[in-house]
Amino acid sequence: MSAALEFGIEGIGVWSPELPNWASAQNILCGNVEAMVDAGARPPAAILPPGERRRAPESVLIALEAAQQACTMAQREPRDLPHVFGSAYGDLAINDYLCATLARTPREVSPTKFHNSVHNAPAGYWAIATGCHENSSAVSAGDATFGAGLLEVALLAHRESRAALLCVYDVPAVGPLRDVIACRSAFAAALVLAPWSPRAVARAKLRVGDGATTLAPVPALLHASHAGNPAAASLPLLDALARREPAALRIAISPSLNLHLEISF
Amino acid sequence: MSLLVPPLAVTAFTVTCAAGRGADAFACALATRQSGLVYNDLNELPCWIGRVAGLEVAPLPREFSEWESRNHRLAWLGLNQDGFRERALAAIERYGAARVALILGTSTSSIGETERAYRELDADGRFDAAQRRSRVHHTHALAEFVQHALGTRGPCLTISTACSSSAKVFASAQRLLHAGLADAAIVGGVDTLCGSVLYGFNSLELVSGEPCRPFDADRNGLSLGEGAGFALLENVAADAAAPRLIGHGESADAHHMSAPHPQGLGAQRALEDALVRSGIAPDEVDYINLHGTASRQNDAVEAALVARLFPASVHASSTKGWTGHTLGAAGIVEAVATLLAIERGFAPGTLNAQNLDPACGPQIRIDNAQRRVRVALSNSFGFGGNNCCLAFAAGAA
């Protein structure tokens, strides 16, 4: 087992059609099922200028919505935060568009869709919208993307003793890609981590250990809708944070390694 | 808190690209100014490409057949050059598989295979049975393949920030090793030519009809390429004489998704952070491998930046005239060019450039030079305004 990284969690953001923000997510995760809403397919993503909001792909909208919520809760200026955006699959609707267009009329590929197809599109739009010149990263680790992204951002915060932003998101597979990718929902979650201080809402201690232990389960209430969405691997942590109950969680960072995450309040 | 980071030894490295399979072939192409660019024969677009010859007839070994894709073929070919695979396996043996991390960069992973599946859909508009291979059609497929092929069990991550991807892997590895979460890291990246990037860059009107001419006054766009490269990073005590990764800088332009900041604000920040983290001054730098894509905007901004920050004694160049722009692999391909400059006392010039853009200062060189290179930088800039600069230095004499 590795040495521990310790930090505070200062801000939390979440977006899915039934969890449009952290306040409603807390309510629902604490058992108030009636609070479940249908927030519709597109989040406000108010940080984007209106023109870009209209053109932006779904992945960018849900990621920026969650990221902005987390920064607002943390009362941190987004432009000051190095950030890591994690997604197993990127924007699957754009991949479907690109592959279908290339198969039929390759010279008609849209330049905007092409530059929106890069895995770091949400990170790029975020940096542009917030005026942030800090380290901007986009990562993937398949089903373990949340855990691997959490480790990446914890190392950033730890190395330079500063606040940093993690956002994970995935969107549904579209078209023929449904045969090979099981993701059927849209889900985004974001955390602002920082060296521990009283402004944090929770204290976290993180170690890397072997993968032989049982992973924290996604809460039953949300399991059916988000089981195939790698970003929903954040739900056990969100559940513990919502209930404000100390917890020891196992979160995969690869098929053979877990994060051992202790949460206290 | 000091931003200085402890250096890491680069105890093995390799590259495979249009200009050669393996470090020796690449170094030889650089020295003899032999470009790897050829006229595009992958589709009907009138342009030049840096393709790795022979991938079409180099299937993966049978035990990896479920991973088949052009990107994984190139990854496997790359792993097997310069004895890199043996060096990686020896590190896994030495430290234990769980203490060896794997961090790879790619821009498009195996999307070329997904494109193929879409061309070969069955009568119901679904993937053909042979293409229903979930392991291949996603961003992290490359790292999962290499993890499977080498048997690492430490942290395993894909960084996909377009053309800075496989430069940023060095920075992440430096943080991971410094925190004691691994004893060694295998870093690198692989990207292959496919319809998405050829037609995509074409749609942005960034592709030249001729072999690319970085920093030339009359340059008219980039040539796309493909490449694979890997490096093994360990603590300096493992090999004091090996060249070292001494620092890194990472930043965002916060300007535009597909055009650089006009004053190079983000790029300057990445460069300056790399200098601060490695504790070196601009006049200590001997060589800079520039991003130098031969796009009108990138080269103008980067040339002005180098002219502004560095003395005339620095030798700076772009090697994309040899390799084409290998996108997500550009970081590792050019990190290897930079390490070769240190190891062999040889600074490449800029192939295909004839009349330098007036924005270029005396730092940017057309000709190759034999010179001692103790400290060298490598720039990588990507879509989304994503910048990374790596700093390397010679090991102990």
Interface residues (C-beta under 8 A of the other chain):
Chain A: S2 A3 L5 R79 P82 S87 A88 Y89 G90 N95 L98 C99 A100 L102 A103 P106 R107 V109 S110 P111 F114 H115 N116 S117 V118 H119 N120 A121 A123 G124 Y125 A127 I128 T130 G131 C132 H133 E134 N135 S136 S137 A138 V139 S140 A141 G142 T145 A148 L151 E152 L155 L156 H158 R159 E160 S161 P176 L177 D179 V180 I181 A182 V208 D210 I253 S254 S256 L257
Chain B: M1 L3 V5 N43 A98 S107 I111 T114 E115 A117 Y118 R119 L121 G125 R126 F127 Q131 R132 R133 S134 V136 H137 H138 T139 H140 A143 E144 Q147 R153 G154 P155 C156 L157 T158 I159 S160 T161 A162 K168 A171 S172 R175 L176 H178 A179 G180 L181 G195 S196 Y199 G200 F201 N202 S203 L204 E205 E250 S251 A252 D253 A254 H255 H256 M257 S258 L265 G266 R269 G382 F383 G384 G385 N386
